[in-house]
C-alpha cells in the first residue's frame, strides 16, 4: 500500500465553485462570450407557451403546475441570455470608445469608469445562464425507495447491510423525513439479506441518488478468531418513487403469486397466504413483500416498488438517448465494482468516484453523511457544466491509500 494521501474536504456552497482564483476568473471571462446556443431553450419556451395557451391546460392541475414552473424557469433563462448579449455589446462599444482618439475625452473617461461594472455584470449573467442551462432532474423532489442487499461476504455482508441501513435511517430522521419499511429479509445473526424502505420528505431523491452502487467494507468480523481483515460488499439502489400516472402497467404483464410468509413475525404469520410475489414479465423484474400480515398491503407495497423500478428503467432509457451514462448503478456486487469503501481498521471512508477520503467512520455510520453528499453533488454539477461548455471533466479518482 502506498503512502497515505487523504482528501481534506471542506464543502463549499455550489455557487462558490466559481471562485477559483485569477486564472479561473480569466477563463470565465473567456467563456463569457461563448455561451451555448439558446435556440433549443427558445424552442422549448415556445412549446411550453403553446401548452399553456391550450384551453384544456388546467384539466390536470398537477401537470399544469409542473409546466408552469418549467415555463417560468426557461423564460427567465432566455431573458438572462438576452441581457448578457446586450451587456456584451455595451462592453464592445465602451472598449471601442476608449480606444478612439477622436472621441470626447469626458466620454472616454466615463466609458473607462463603466467598463469594469459592465464586465462584472456580463460575467454574472454568464454564470446565471450556464447554471440555469443545467436544470434539476425531474425526479429530484420525489420520495425515494431505497433497496439495500448483502453482496459478497456472507453473514458479514448481511451485518453491514443492517448497519448501513441504520445509518441511512438516522440520516433521514435528522432531516425530518418519514421512513416506511416495505420489505426485509433477515440473516441468522441479525443482519439483512435485503431491506427495502420508502423515504418520504423534501428533496429525498436529490440527496440520496448518488448512494446507488456497491459499498465495500473492510474490517475484522466478530467471528474471526485470528484477527484477519475481511472484505465484503453490499449493493444499494436508490429509486424515485413512481406514481400510477407515471407508469402504465398492463395487468396481463404481471404474474402475481401468494404464499405463506416465513420467518419471525408473531402468531399467524405462517398460517395465512399473506406474502406476495409479483413478476413483471416484459422486463423480468421480480418483487417480493411479506412484512405485513395483510395480503392487500403487501401487494400494494410490492406494486409501489415495481413502479419505481420501472420508472428508473424508463428514465435511464430516455437519458441514454442524449448522453452516455455518467455512472453505473449497482453492478454485480463483485468486490472490484465499488463506489465507496469503509475501512474500519484505518477509520477511513473513501468515495472512489471523486477521490474523497475522510477519517470519521463512527460519525458516518451514525448517519452524518452531509459532507459526502455535498461533495458528490458538487462533482456532478461540475461534470454537467463541463459537458455543457465542451470542456474536459477530470474528477480526482482514487488515491494510494484506498487500494487495499
PLY file of the C-alpha trace (Angstrom):
ply
format ascii 1.0
element vertex 404
property float x
property float y
property float z
element edge 403
property int vertex1
property int vertex2
end_header
0.00 0.00 0.00
1.34 3.43 -0.93
1.76 6.49 1.21
-1.37 7.85 2.79
-2.92 10.79 0.94
-6.18 11.96 2.43
-8.55 14.37 0.77
-9.32 17.05 3.35
-12.82 18.01 2.41
-14.25 21.38 3.29
-17.60 21.56 1.46
-18.45 24.83 -0.25
-21.83 26.05 -1.44
-22.31 25.25 -5.10
-22.27 28.90 -6.09
-18.76 29.27 -4.72
-17.39 26.70 -7.14
-16.79 29.67 -9.47
-14.36 31.36 -7.08
-11.16 29.67 -8.14
-8.60 32.49 -8.33
-7.40 34.87 -11.00
-6.82 32.25 -13.70
-10.31 30.87 -13.21
-11.78 34.35 -13.46
-9.91 34.86 -16.72
-11.22 31.54 -18.01
-14.73 32.59 -17.07
-14.20 35.84 -18.92
-13.19 33.85 -21.99
-16.36 31.77 -21.69
-18.45 34.87 -21.15
-18.97 35.44 -24.86
-19.20 31.76 -25.78
-22.47 30.70 -24.23
-24.12 27.60 -25.68
-26.78 28.10 -28.34
-30.02 29.44 -26.89
-32.13 28.06 -29.77
-33.13 24.77 -28.07
-34.24 26.65 -24.96
-36.18 29.20 -27.04
-37.86 26.32 -28.85
-38.76 24.70 -25.54
-40.17 28.00 -24.28
-42.36 28.26 -27.38
-43.63 24.73 -26.77
-44.45 25.49 -23.14
-46.22 28.72 -24.07
-48.32 26.79 -26.60
-49.25 24.19 -23.96
-50.30 26.88 -21.50
-52.43 28.56 -24.18
-54.38 25.34 -24.78
-57.93 25.53 -23.29
-57.52 22.09 -21.68
-54.25 23.03 -19.98
-55.68 23.19 -16.45
-57.63 19.92 -16.71
-54.71 18.28 -14.89
-53.65 20.60 -12.02
-50.55 18.55 -11.26
-49.32 18.65 -14.85
-50.24 22.33 -15.17
-48.16 23.19 -12.11
-45.14 21.33 -13.48
-45.38 23.02 -16.89
-45.87 26.44 -15.30
-42.76 26.04 -13.15
-40.70 24.94 -16.14
-42.05 27.80 -18.27
-41.03 30.34 -15.63
-37.55 28.83 -15.36
-36.95 28.71 -19.13
-38.41 32.19 -19.67
-36.01 33.61 -17.07
-33.13 31.75 -18.72
-33.93 33.25 -22.13
-34.31 36.73 -20.62
-30.95 36.48 -18.83
-29.32 35.21 -22.03
-30.56 38.25 -23.96
-29.47 40.57 -21.15
-26.00 39.03 -21.31
-25.80 39.64 -25.07
-26.83 43.28 -24.59
-24.18 43.73 -21.92
-21.51 42.19 -24.15
-22.45 44.67 -26.90
-22.19 47.53 -24.40
-18.72 46.29 -23.40
-17.62 46.26 -27.04
-18.97 49.80 -27.53
-17.21 51.04 -24.38
-13.92 49.45 -25.40
-14.17 50.97 -28.89
-14.87 54.39 -27.39
-11.90 54.16 -25.04
-9.57 53.31 -27.97
-10.93 56.08 -30.21
-8.51 59.05 -30.01
-11.03 61.32 -31.71
-13.74 60.71 -29.12
-14.67 63.28 -26.49
-12.26 62.91 -23.51
-15.11 63.07 -20.99
-16.98 60.28 -22.77
-13.82 58.18 -22.95
-13.27 58.66 -19.22
-16.90 57.76 -18.47
-16.62 54.61 -20.61
-13.44 53.60 -18.77
-15.22 54.01 -15.45
-18.26 51.97 -16.59
-16.30 49.17 -18.25
-15.41 47.16 -15.08
-19.04 47.24 -13.94
-20.24 46.08 -17.37
-17.69 43.26 -17.40
-18.74 42.13 -13.92
-22.42 42.22 -14.92
-21.74 40.19 -18.08
-19.78 37.60 -16.10
-22.54 37.28 -13.51
-25.16 36.88 -16.23
-22.99 34.25 -17.95
-22.79 32.29 -14.71
-26.53 32.61 -14.16
-27.33 31.43 -17.69
-24.92 28.49 -17.61
-26.24 27.36 -14.25
-29.85 27.64 -15.47
-28.98 25.54 -18.52
-28.32 22.66 -16.13
-31.84 22.12 -14.77
-32.58 19.91 -11.76
-33.64 16.38 -12.57
-37.38 15.94 -12.66
-37.17 13.22 -10.00
-35.14 15.27 -7.50
-38.18 16.29 -5.47
-39.63 12.79 -5.32
-39.87 10.43 -2.41
-37.44 7.53 -2.66
-37.40 3.76 -2.42
-34.06 2.51 -1.13
-33.03 -1.12 -1.58
-30.06 -2.49 0.34
-28.81 -6.04 -0.27
-25.95 -8.14 1.04
-23.43 -8.94 -1.71
-20.23 -10.95 -1.37
-19.12 -11.82 2.14
-21.92 -13.92 3.55
-23.03 -13.11 7.09
-20.56 -10.22 7.42
-22.11 -8.57 4.35
-25.59 -9.01 5.85
-24.46 -7.43 9.13
-23.02 -4.43 7.33
-26.20 -4.11 5.24
-28.09 -3.72 8.53
-25.58 -1.18 9.85
-25.67 0.92 6.68
-29.48 0.75 6.67
-29.42 2.15 10.19
-27.08 4.95 9.07
-29.48 5.97 6.29
-32.41 5.83 8.69
-30.60 8.10 11.15
-29.72 10.50 8.32
-33.37 10.53 7.25
-34.54 11.11 10.80
-32.15 14.05 11.13
-33.70 15.69 8.06
-37.25 15.12 9.28
-38.07 12.53 6.64
-40.56 9.71 7.18
-39.36 6.12 6.68
-41.74 3.25 5.92
-40.33 -0.31 5.76
-41.58 -2.17 2.69
-39.76 -5.49 2.84
-36.97 -7.04 4.91
-35.22 -10.38 4.86
-33.09 -11.07 7.92
-29.98 -13.19 8.37
-29.13 -15.66 11.14
-27.04 -13.17 13.14
-29.41 -10.22 12.89
-28.22 -8.72 9.64
-30.16 -8.02 6.46
-30.04 -10.13 3.34
-32.33 -7.47 1.90
-34.02 -4.33 3.19
-36.39 -2.13 1.19
-37.96 1.02 2.57
-39.76 4.14 1.37
-38.39 7.53 2.45
-40.77 10.49 2.19
-39.88 14.15 2.55
-38.44 17.18 0.79
-35.83 16.54 -1.94
-35.21 12.96 -0.79
-34.09 11.65 -4.18
-31.90 14.71 -4.77
-29.98 13.97 -1.58
-29.72 10.20 -1.84
-29.46 9.36 -5.55
-25.65 9.17 -5.54
-25.72 6.43 -2.87
-26.55 3.87 -5.57
-23.77 1.38 -6.14
-21.55 -1.19 -4.48
-20.38 -0.31 -0.97
-17.31 -2.22 0.24
-16.48 -2.82 3.90
-13.09 -3.91 5.26
-12.87 -4.96 8.90
-12.26 -7.84 11.30
-15.56 -9.72 11.79
-16.61 -10.61 15.32
-16.45 -14.28 14.32
-12.82 -14.01 13.12
-10.59 -15.70 15.70
-7.26 -14.81 14.05
-7.91 -11.11 13.63
-7.83 -11.17 9.85
-9.45 -8.32 7.89
-12.31 -9.46 5.65
-13.67 -7.64 2.63
-17.39 -7.76 1.95
-19.81 -5.81 -0.22
-23.41 -4.71 -0.23
-25.41 -3.09 -3.02
-27.57 0.00 -2.67
-30.21 1.02 -5.21
-31.98 4.38 -4.90
-35.19 4.69 -6.91
-37.50 7.71 -7.24
-41.00 6.77 -6.13
-43.27 6.34 -9.11
-46.94 7.26 -9.20
-49.57 5.39 -11.14
-49.76 8.23 -13.68
-46.02 7.85 -14.40
-46.03 4.20 -15.36
-48.87 2.30 -17.03
-48.73 -1.38 -16.17
-50.84 -3.84 -18.11
-52.30 -6.34 -15.61
-51.69 -9.06 -18.21
-47.97 -8.35 -17.92
-47.99 -9.32 -14.25
-47.57 -12.74 -12.71
-48.83 -12.48 -9.13
-48.49 -15.35 -6.68
-49.19 -15.54 -2.95
-47.65 -17.82 -0.37
-47.21 -18.15 3.34
-44.70 -15.81 4.88
-41.68 -17.32 6.61
-39.52 -16.26 9.50
-40.38 -14.44 12.73
-43.48 -12.34 12.77
-45.74 -13.45 15.54
-48.77 -15.66 15.67
-50.44 -16.12 12.31
-47.55 -15.08 10.10
-47.06 -18.64 8.87
-50.71 -19.60 8.73
-52.03 -17.21 6.09
-51.11 -16.66 2.46
-50.04 -13.04 3.04
-46.69 -12.94 1.19
-46.93 -11.58 -2.36
-44.58 -12.06 -5.27
-45.03 -10.02 -8.45
-43.12 -10.67 -11.67
-43.23 -8.13 -14.49
-42.97 -10.46 -17.46
-41.73 -7.97 -20.13
-38.70 -6.95 -18.03
-38.30 -9.92 -15.72
-38.36 -7.66 -12.66
-39.50 -9.50 -9.53
-40.68 -8.01 -6.23
-41.45 -9.98 -3.08
-43.13 -8.48 0.00
-44.16 -10.30 3.15
-43.66 -7.87 6.06
-47.35 -7.22 6.69
-49.99 -9.76 7.69
-52.33 -8.26 5.12
-52.04 -9.68 1.62
-53.57 -6.49 0.20
-50.99 -4.27 1.94
-48.13 -6.49 0.79
-49.45 -6.35 -2.77
-49.72 -2.55 -2.63
-46.15 -2.28 -1.34
-44.87 -4.66 -3.99
-46.61 -2.65 -6.72
-45.05 0.57 -5.38
-41.58 -0.96 -5.58
-42.25 -2.35 -9.06
-43.50 1.01 -10.38
-40.39 2.74 -9.05
-38.09 0.19 -10.65
-39.89 0.56 -13.97
-39.72 4.36 -13.71
-35.98 4.12 -13.12
-35.61 1.93 -16.20
-37.65 4.39 -18.25
-35.55 7.34 -17.09
-32.30 5.53 -17.83
-33.51 4.64 -21.34
-34.54 8.22 -22.06
-31.30 9.63 -20.69
-29.21 7.26 -22.81
-30.74 8.76 -25.95
-28.95 12.04 -25.29
-25.77 11.15 -23.36
-23.77 8.17 -22.20
-24.44 7.12 -18.64
-22.26 9.05 -16.20
-22.41 6.41 -13.53
-23.34 2.77 -13.33
-25.83 1.71 -10.72
-25.04 -1.31 -8.61
-23.16 -3.68 -10.93
-22.93 -7.31 -9.92
-21.91 -6.87 -6.31
-18.38 -8.04 -7.04
-15.64 -6.62 -4.77
-13.96 -4.83 -7.67
-17.12 -2.88 -8.55
-17.39 -0.37 -5.76
-18.24 3.26 -5.36
-17.20 3.52 -1.72
-15.01 1.73 0.82
-15.46 1.70 4.60
-12.13 0.66 6.15
-12.68 0.19 9.87
-9.07 -0.58 10.93
-7.98 2.77 9.44
-11.15 4.66 10.42
-11.38 5.62 6.74
-14.21 6.18 4.29
-13.29 6.67 0.62
-15.65 7.52 -2.22
-13.80 6.26 -5.28
-15.80 8.27 -7.82
-14.39 11.60 -6.67
-11.37 10.53 -4.61
-12.91 11.82 -1.38
-11.31 10.32 1.74
-12.49 11.09 5.26
-11.33 9.71 8.61
-14.56 9.78 10.60
-16.18 6.35 10.18
-18.04 6.39 13.53
-19.79 9.62 12.52
-20.54 8.27 9.01
-22.11 5.14 10.47
-24.25 7.39 12.68
-25.76 8.96 9.55
-23.53 12.05 9.37
-23.05 11.93 5.59
-23.87 15.50 4.57
-20.25 16.24 3.58
-20.16 13.18 1.33
-23.44 14.06 -0.37
-22.44 17.70 -0.89
-19.13 16.65 -2.46
-20.90 14.27 -4.87
-23.47 16.91 -5.81
-20.69 19.43 -6.47
-18.80 16.96 -8.69
-21.99 16.11 -10.59
-22.65 19.82 -11.22
-19.09 20.37 -12.43
-19.35 17.39 -14.79
-22.61 18.65 -16.27
-21.13 22.13 -16.59
-18.09 20.72 -18.43
-20.37 18.82 -20.82
-22.43 21.96 -21.43
-19.40 24.12 -22.21
-17.44 21.48 -24.14
-14.66 21.25 -21.57
-12.95 18.17 -20.20
-14.01 16.86 -16.82
-11.37 15.02 -14.83
-12.58 14.17 -11.34
-9.96 13.06 -8.86
-10.42 9.30 -8.79
-8.72 7.06 -6.29
-5.68 7.54 -4.10
-2.79 5.46 -2.97
-4.25 4.66 0.43
-7.55 3.26 -0.81
-6.41 0.34 -2.96
-6.21 -2.25 -0.20
0 1
1 2
2 3
3 4
4 5
5 6
6 7
7 8
8 9
9 10
10 11
11 12
12 13
13 14
14 15
15 16
16 17
17 18
18 19
19 20
20 21
21 22
22 23
23 24
24 25
25 26
26 27
27 28
28 29
29 30
30 31
31 32
32 33
33 34
34 35
35 36
36 37
37 38
38 39
39 40
40 41
41 42
42 43
43 44
44 45
45 46
46 47
47 48
48 49
49 50
50 51
51 52
52 53
53 54
54 55
55 56
56 57
57 58
58 59
59 60
60 61
61 62
62 63
63 64
64 65
65 66
66 67
67 68
68 69
69 70
70 71
71 72
72 73
73 74
74 75
75 76
76 77
77 78
78 79
79 80
80 81
81 82
82 83
83 84
84 85
85 86
86 87
87 88
88 89
89 90
90 91
91 92
92 93
93 94
94 95
95 96
96 97
97 98
98 99
99 100
100 101
101 102
102 103
103 104
104 105
105 106
106 107
107 108
108 109
109 110
110 111
111 112
112 113
113 114
114 115
115 116
116 117
117 118
118 119
119 120
120 121
121 122
122 123
123 124
124 125
125 126
126 127
127 128
128 129
129 130
130 131
131 132
132 133
133 134
134 135
135 136
136 137
137 138
138 139
139 140
140 141
141 142
142 143
143 144
144 145
145 146
146 147
147 148
148 149
149 150
150 151
151 152
152 153
153 154
154 155
155 156
156 157
157 158
158 159
159 160
160 161
161 162
162 163
163 164
164 165
165 166
166 167
167 168
168 169
169 170
170 171
171 172
172 173
173 174
174 175
175 176
176 177
177 178
178 179
179 180
180 181
181 182
182 183
183 184
184 185
185 186
186 187
187 188
188 189
189 190
190 191
191 192
192 193
193 194
194 195
195 196
196 197
197 198
198 199
199 200
200 201
201 202
202 203
203 204
204 205
205 206
206 207
207 208
208 209
209 210
210 211
211 212
212 213
213 214
214 215
215 216
216 217
217 218
218 219
219 220
220 221
221 222
222 223
223 224
224 225
225 226
226 227
227 228
228 229
229 230
230 231
231 232
232 233
233 234
234 235
235 236
236 237
237 238
238 239
239 240
240 241
241 242
242 243
243 244
244 245
245 246
246 247
247 248
248 249
249 250
250 251
251 252
252 253
253 254
254 255
255 256
256 257
257 258
258 259
259 260
260 261
261 262
262 263
263 264
264 265
265 266
266 267
267 268
268 269
269 270
270 271
271 272
272 273
273 274
274 275
275 276
276 277
277 278
278 279
279 280
280 281
281 282
282 283
283 284
284 285
285 286
286 287
287 288
288 289
289 290
290 291
291 292
292 293
293 294
294 295
295 296
296 297
297 298
298 299
299 300
300 301
301 302
302 303
303 304
304 305
305 306
306 307
307 308
308 309
309 310
310 311
311 312
312 313
313 314
314 315
315 316
316 317
317 318
318 319
319 320
320 321
321 322
322 323
323 324
324 325
325 326
326 327
327 328
328 329
329 330
330 331
331 332
332 333
333 334
334 335
335 336
336 337
337 338
338 339
339 340
340 341
341 342
342 343
343 344
344 345
345 346
346 347
347 348
348 349
349 350
350 351
351 352
352 353
353 354
354 355
355 356
356 357
357 358
358 359
359 360
360 361
361 362
362 363
363 364
364 365
365 366
366 367
367 368
368 369
369 370
370 371
371 372
372 373
373 374
374 375
375 376
376 377
377 378
378 379
379 380
380 381
381 382
382 383
383 384
384 385
385 386
386 387
387 388
388 389
389 390
390 391
391 392
392 393
393 394
394 395
395 396
396 397
397 398
398 399
399 400
400 401
401 402
402 403
